[in-house]
Amino acid sequence: MSSSLRRGALAAAAIAFSIASLAACGAGNNAQSLEIKPDHAATSVGDIEIQNAVVITQPDPESTGPAAISATLFNNGGSDETLESIRVEGVEDPVTLRPAEGTGPITVPADGSVILGGKGNASAVVTGSSEALEDGDAQPVTFSFSETGEVKLRAFVVPADGFYAEWGPSETPQAPGSEGSGSPSPTGSPSQSPSAEPGAGEAGAGEAGQGATDAASQSVTPTAPEGGDAVGED
């Protein structure tokens, strides 16, 4: 066989192989290999459907501050339903629910939907420590509705970073104050510490001066008589 005929035969074989491969890939949505569905954080019970549920932790892996639950709740029924509670397995602290506007429960309207998380939307925040939540885990979460009852699914745990930065816990700035009530003066407001406790600062300076020399403490006494007398009496 000449070289030109050999090249033609190889080209024909390559085209036939490509067509066969495309035919296999284009078997359609009814192919057996496409019937395997990924584990999405979505489910439905009765008239309630939940989609895109995730548990969003703090962006800092070392932080154990509050976490947020983000999801879209659909009500396919003919009457309103109230989201009564959310429980996250392994987390003892309650989930605080707040509507997008005003106060009261979160109502999922009939033939409507509600978004949890994000600016201007309803919120669901784990107010306590999120130490039990590990990024990358699929955490069991239970939503309780007034009519449908419990709707359970597994929601992935992700940090409030990248795409989820705008969907994370909205109460993040309040967490350090609630957790570390003993540390705000040295870390949170260094400029206010001297003014908030001036007596402590003066007493410390007086003690250091008197510890070095009695003459130094006596020279300081006229300028700060109260601090000097207090240290001397001690």
C-alpha positions in Angstrom: 0.0 0.0 0.0 1.3 3.4 -0.9 2.0 6.0 1.7 -0.8 8.2 0.4 -3.3 5.4 0.7 -2.0 4.5 4.2 -2.5 8.1 5.4 -6.0 8.0 4.0 -6.9 4.8 5.8 -5.5 6.2 9.1 -7.5 9.4 8.7 -10.7 7.4 8.0 -10.1 5.3 11.1 -9.6 8.4 13.2 -12.8 10.0 12.0 -14.7 6.8 12.7 -13.3 6.6 16.2 -14.3 10.3 16.8 -17.8 9.6 15.6 -18.1 6.6 17.9 -16.9 8.6 20.9 -19.3 11.4 20.3 -22.1 8.9 19.9 -21.3 7.4 23.3 -21.1 10.8 25.0 -24.3 11.9 23.4 -26.4 9.0 24.6 -28.8 11.4 26.1 -30.2 12.1 29.6 -31.7 8.6 29.7 -28.3 6.9 29.7 -27.7 4.6 32.7 -24.4 6.5 33.6 -26.3 9.8 33.9 -28.9 8.5 36.3 -26.5 8.9 39.2 -27.4 12.2 40.9 -24.9 14.2 43.0 -25.5 14.8 46.6 -26.9 18.3 46.5 -28.0 20.1 49.7 -31.7 20.1 48.5 -34.8 18.2 49.4 -38.6 18.5 49.6 -41.3 17.3 52.0 -44.9 17.9 51.2 -45.3 21.5 49.9 -41.9 22.7 51.2 -38.8 22.5 49.1 -35.3 23.6 50.3 -32.5 24.3 47.9 -28.9 25.4 48.1 -28.6 24.9 51.9 -25.1 25.5 53.4 -23.7 26.3 56.8 -21.3 29.2 56.6 -18.6 29.6 59.3 -16.2 32.4 60.0 -13.6 33.1 57.4 -10.8 32.6 59.9 -10.4 28.8 60.5 -9.3 29.5 64.1 -12.4 31.5 64.9 -15.3 29.8 66.8 -17.7 32.7 66.3 -21.3 32.5 65.1 -22.2 30.6 61.9 -25.0 31.3 59.4 -27.3 29.0 57.5 -28.1 30.0 54.0 -30.8 28.4 51.9 -33.8 29.1 49.7 -37.2 27.9 51.0 -40.0 27.3 48.6 -43.7 26.9 49.6 -45.6 25.1 46.8 -48.8 25.0 48.9 -51.9 27.2 49.0 -51.3 28.6 52.5 -48.5 30.4 54.2 -46.1 28.4 56.4 -43.9 29.6 59.3 -40.3 28.5 59.7 -40.4 27.7 63.4 -36.9 26.5 64.1 -33.6 25.2 62.7 -31.4 22.7 64.4 -27.8 21.8 63.4 -26.6 18.4 64.6 -23.7 18.7 67.0 -24.5 22.3 67.9 -26.2 22.9 71.2 -26.7 26.6 70.7 -30.1 27.7 69.2 -30.4 29.2 65.7 -31.7 32.7 65.9 -34.3 33.4 63.1 -35.0 36.9 61.9 -37.3 38.0 59.1 -36.0 40.3 56.3 -38.0 43.2 57.8 -39.4 43.9 61.2 -39.8 41.3 63.9 -41.6 38.1 64.4 -41.3 34.7 62.6 -40.1 33.9 59.1 -43.1 33.3 56.9 -42.8 31.4 53.7 -45.8 32.7 51.6 -48.0 30.4 49.6 -46.6 29.7 46.1 -43.6 31.8 47.2 -40.1 31.6 48.5 -37.8 33.0 51.2 -34.1 33.4 51.0 -32.0 32.9 54.2 -28.7 34.8 54.3 -27.3 37.7 52.4 -28.0 41.4 52.6 -31.6 42.4 52.9 -32.8 38.8 53.4 -34.1 36.8 56.3 -31.3 35.4 58.5 -30.6 32.2 60.5 -27.6 32.6 62.8 -26.0 30.1 65.2 -25.5 32.6 68.0 -23.0 30.6 70.0 -19.8 28.8 69.3 -19.4 27.0 66.0 -16.5 24.9 67.2 -18.4 21.7 66.4 -18.6 22.7 62.7 -15.8 21.6 60.4 -15.4 23.2 57.0 -16.0 20.5 54.3 -18.3 18.4 56.4 -21.9 17.7 55.4 -23.8 18.6 58.6 -27.3 17.3 59.3 -29.7 20.2 59.5 -33.4 20.1 60.5 -35.9 22.8 59.4 -39.2 22.8 61.3 -42.3 24.3 59.6 -45.7 25.1 61.1 -47.7 22.8 58.8 -45.2 20.5 57.0 -43.2 19.7 60.2 -39.6 18.6 60.0 -37.6 18.8 56.8 -34.1 17.2 57.1 -31.1 17.4 54.9 -27.3 17.5 55.0 -25.8 20.9 54.3 -22.1 21.5 53.5 -20.1 23.5 55.9 -18.1 26.3 54.1 -16.2 29.4 55.3 -17.4 32.9 54.7 -14.8 33.4 52.0 -14.9 34.0 48.2 -18.4 33.6 46.9 -19.8 33.0 50.4 -18.3 36.2 51.9 -21.5 38.1 51.4 -23.6 35.3 52.8 -21.8 34.6 56.0 -23.0 35.4 59.6 -24.2 39.0 59.8 -23.4 39.2 63.5 -19.7 38.6 63.1 -18.6 42.0 64.6 -20.7 41.3 67.8 -19.1 37.9 68.4 -15.8 39.1 69.9 -17.6 41.3 72.4 -19.8 38.4 73.6 -17.0 35.8 73.7 -14.1 37.8 75.0 -15.6 40.2 77.5 -12.4 40.3 79.5 -10.2 41.3 76.5 -11.8 44.4 74.9 -9.8 46.9 76.8 -6.3 45.7 75.7 -7.2 44.6 72.2 -10.5 46.2 71.1 -9.9 49.8 72.2 -6.3 50.5 73.1 -6.7 54.3 72.9 -9.5 54.2 75.4 -7.7 52.0 78.0 -5.6 54.8 79.6 -8.6 57.2 79.8 -11.0 54.5 81.0 -8.8 53.5 83.9 -6.4 56.4 84.6 -6.0 55.5 88.2 -4.6 52.1 87.4 -2.0 53.6 85.0 -0.9 56.2 87.4 -0.6 53.8 90.3 1.5 51.5 88.1 3.8 54.3 87.2 4.1 55.4 90.9 4.9 51.9 92.0 7.7 51.6 89.4 9.2 54.9 90.4 9.2 54.2 94.1 10.5 50.7 93.5 13.6 52.3 91.8 14.3 54.9 94.4 12.6 56.6 97.4 13.9 60.0 96.2 12.2 59.6 92.8 8.9 58.8 94.5 9.2 61.9 96.7 9.9 64.1 93.7 6.8 62.7 91.9 4.6 63.1 95.0 4.0 66.9 94.6 2.9 66.5 91.0 0.7 63.4 91.6 -0.1 63.6 95.4 -3.1 61.3 95.3 -1.2 58.6 93.4 1.9 59.0 95.6 -0.1 58.9 98.8 -2.1 55.8 97.7 1.1 53.9 96.8 2.7 55.0 100.1 -0.2 53.8 102.2 -0.1 50.5 100.5 
